[in-house]
Amino acid sequence: MERRITKEELHAAVQEAYELYRKEKSGKNADYIPYLANIDSNLFAIAICLPGGEIIEAGDSSYRFGIESISKVATALLVLKEYGANTIMDMIGADATGMPFNSIMAILLENDHPSTPLVNAGAIAAVSMVRPVGEAQRKWDSIRHNINELCASNLPLIDELYKSESVTNHNNRAISWLLKSYNRIYDEPDLSLDLYTRQCSLGVTTSELAVLAGTIAGGGINPVTKREVFPAYLTSKIVSMMASVGFYEHSGNWMFSTGVPAKTGVGGGIIGVLPGLLGIAAFSPPIDAAGNSVRAQKAITHIAKKLGLGIYNGETIVIEEHANVLC
Ligand code: GLU
């Protein structure tokens, strides 16, 4: 079944979601990373990236904030590209944990398996696999280059965030070394943890995140630069991972209520991907108990419901410039 929506409808839905939730007060900034506790809780932005690279945005969409766990999607794509999907399945896995993002219990229960590159354990394992193994600077260059290609930008490191997270990431240190004891980390644990912490500390805007999501929606072709960032066959792999674990222990509820595969970060960002159609991103610092931005969730849910978007709907949606007026 084919259905048409117009760019005007998209603009209106974005604006409406922004107006509806800008005064939303629930949630609280992450504070286990001290830097994040001090970000202005009122910041709020929504952006959609269309296949032609056009961005529809509302609110503080050029404010730069910590990408945090959304970086896991980028590095998962990098190692999927470097090693192929089957090897990633073997060395990391693609299972939802049903547990918090930083769960050590999940590693123990999964029989020493980090589960998926989209939770901390699997993400640290993914960083450890980035080539060339053992060479921190070249690995970092490769991680950054890949994120920049996905976002059509040049993301700076937020130094203060990196330092703040580096001195408080004891739980992630425990994860790295636990993985070592199970032979599930593929480079030196402290080097891998440091690169993981750095990638989480990159500063990104909501519009840049929409482009990242748009690149995935576009099957690996960045809609702005038109460059191929990853081969098209990896789209279904990364989107399935996002659908199964992108909202951590709330992933089932999220997919049930929106049908939009998404990935969140404790910095307050969320990206959503509708393959073949568009990428969406939203940002606001206050998060819920699972680490997912409250305003961003509400905004994306509103837009998806309003326009009937969602991967389970069995429809092909075409975006038109303007509605056809029948005379
Ligand atoms: N850097 C954060 C951590 O490892 C990322 C968590 C998230 O965004 O979900 O705790």
Boltz pocket constraint, residues with backbone or C-beta under 6 A from the ligand:
constraints:
  - pocket:
      binder: B
      contacts: [[A, 67], [A, 68], [A, 69], [A, 70], [A, 101], [A, 102], [A, 120], [A, 165], [A, 172], [A, 196], [A, 197], [A, 200], [A, 264], [A, 265], [A, 266], [A, 267], [A, 291]]
      max_distance: 6.0
